[in-house]
Amino acid sequence: MSLRYTDCTFGYRARTPVLDSLTLELPTGHTVLLGPNGAGKSTLLSLGASALAPKTGRVGWGSLDSARSRDRGEYRRRVGWLPQRIEPVPGLTVREQAAYAGWLKGLSKRRAWDRAVRALDRVRLSELADRRSHELSGGQLRRLGIAQALVHRAELILLDEPTAGLDPVQRGVFRDLVGELSGTAQVIVSTHQTEDLADVYEAVVVLDRGAPVFRGAIGDFLSLAPPEVAAERRAEAAYRGLVRGEV
Ligand SMILES: Nc1ncnc2c1ncn2[C@@H]1O[C@H](COP(=O)(O)OP(=O)(O)OP(=O)(O)O)[C@@H](O)[C@H]1O
């Protein structure tokens, strides 16, 4: 199954669409979404999470249509989403907040509580499970957001800048986590960090001004970089070439 946008138009204001008749099928396999500030990555992921609805067109996962009323509940249960901004829920502990996210996705209270433990362990937040979530640092809160996206074991996991603000150790933990999800979920990640892409992702989509300028396998993406560019700079060079229209 894949996430598919069909003839999708969406704008926050009338007459200035962020996405204009976009048709895009995300590649299967873990995919990284790149693009300049304001390109529409968060908007694309919010539509994919069914947090926003397209003005026209459809967003689908398999046979489910995110905006069709009879599909919406099932669609949302299949999707896990880390939004760009995570809000602590006042008064809740870290574990309660993760469990609450699971309960909102349809898990029983008991199951949500149990699964929250595992999700917090995966993002290495177990030690802070009893801390109030509003007391977390920015990077810790982001990791709680990742745990919330994982807690109900979604098939499609959309993560908006999951590594922004994470220290290098935690970025490594995140890389391992995405690897562990292979075979159980498809993960789509938006990021501005181009190092290590080849270690984590199988496919790349580059969005520029609401339109995909590249969609394909990571190897094909890296091969867009000039041959003289060193391995660790190839993703950045390929990206810069694409958004400047040089390749
Ligand atoms: N809530 C909003 N109200 C009005 N306009 C918005 C809102 N959110 C985003 N936009 C506009 O929509 C466009 C796409 O924004 P979006 O956040 O999807 O881009 P992005 O690619 O995720 O950017 P970044 O890399 O900076 O996070 C931008 O022009 C932005 O100004």
Ligand as a Chemical Component Dictionary entry (heavy atoms), coordinates in Angstrom:
data_LIG
# 
_chem_comp.id                   LIG 
_chem_comp.type                 NON-POLYMER 
_chem_comp.pdbx_formal_charge   0 
_chem_comp.three_letter_code    LIG 
# 
loop_
_chem_comp_atom.comp_id 
_chem_comp_atom.atom_id 
_chem_comp_atom.alt_atom_id 
_chem_comp_atom.type_symbol 
_chem_comp_atom.charge 
_chem_comp_atom.model_Cartn_x 
_chem_comp_atom.model_Cartn_y 
_chem_comp_atom.model_Cartn_z 
_chem_comp_atom.pdbx_ordinal 
LIG N1  N1  N 0 -1.502 27.923 9.519 1  
LIG C1  C1  C 0 -1.143 28.556 8.400 2  
LIG N2  N2  N 0 -1.810 29.661 7.980 3  
LIG C2  C2  C 0 -1.473 30.312 6.843 4  
LIG N3  N3  N 0 -0.458 29.912 6.039 5  
LIG C3  C3  C 0 0.250  28.831 6.418 6  
LIG C4  C4  C 0 -0.047 28.110 7.606 7  
LIG N4  N4  N 0 0.818  27.071 7.705 8  
LIG C5  C5  C 0 1.621  27.152 6.632 9  
LIG N5  N5  N 0 1.288  28.204 5.853 10 
LIG C6  C6  C 0 1.917  28.582 4.576 11 
LIG O1  O1  O 0 1.858  27.456 3.732 12 
LIG C7  C7  C 0 3.058  27.325 2.987 13 
LIG C8  C8  C 0 3.641  25.936 3.199 14 
LIG O2  O2  O 0 3.997  25.811 4.561 15 
LIG P1  P1  P 0 4.526  24.432 5.170 16 
LIG O3  O3  O 0 4.632  24.631 6.640 17 
LIG O4  O4  O 0 3.691  23.325 4.669 18 
LIG O5  O5  O 0 5.968  24.346 4.496 19 
LIG P2  P2  P 0 7.230  23.449 4.912 20 
LIG O6  O6  O 0 7.798  22.926 3.618 21 
LIG O7  O7  O 0 6.849  22.448 5.930 22 
LIG O8  O8  O 0 8.202  24.534 5.514 23 
LIG P3  P3  P 0 9.377  24.412 6.647 24 
LIG O9  O9  O 0 10.496 23.640 6.014 25 
LIG O10 O10 O 0 9.741  25.840 6.895 26 
LIG O11 O11 O 0 8.789  23.738 7.852 27 
LIG C9  C9  C 0 3.979  28.465 3.423 28 
LIG O12 O12 O 0 3.876  29.504 2.484 29 
LIG C10 C10 C 0 3.394  28.891 4.751 30 
LIG O13 O13 O 0 3.592  30.276 4.936 31 
# 
loop_
_chem_comp_bond.comp_id 
_chem_comp_bond.atom_id_1 
_chem_comp_bond.atom_id_2 
_chem_comp_bond.value_order 
_chem_comp_bond.pdbx_ordinal 
LIG N1  C1  SING 1  
LIG C1  N2  SING 2  
LIG C1  C4  DOUB 3  
LIG N2  C2  DOUB 4  
LIG C2  N3  SING 5  
LIG N3  C3  DOUB 6  
LIG C3  C4  SING 7  
LIG C3  N5  SING 8  
LIG C4  N4  SING 9  
LIG N4  C5  DOUB 10 
LIG C5  N5  SING 11 
LIG N5  C6  SING 12 
LIG C6  O1  SING 13 
LIG C6  C10 SING 14 
LIG O1  C7  SING 15 
LIG C7  C8  SING 16 
LIG C7  C9  SING 17 
LIG C8  O2  SING 18 
LIG O2  P1  SING 19 
LIG P1  O3  DOUB 20 
LIG P1  O4  SING 21 
LIG P1  O5  SING 22 
LIG O5  P2  SING 23 
LIG P2  O6  DOUB 24 
LIG P2  O7  SING 25 
LIG P2  O8  SING 26 
LIG O8  P3  SING 27 
LIG P3  O9  DOUB 28 
LIG P3  O10 SING 29 
LIG P3  O11 SING 30 
LIG C9  O12 SING 31 
LIG C9  C10 SING 32 
LIG C10 O13 SING 33 
# 
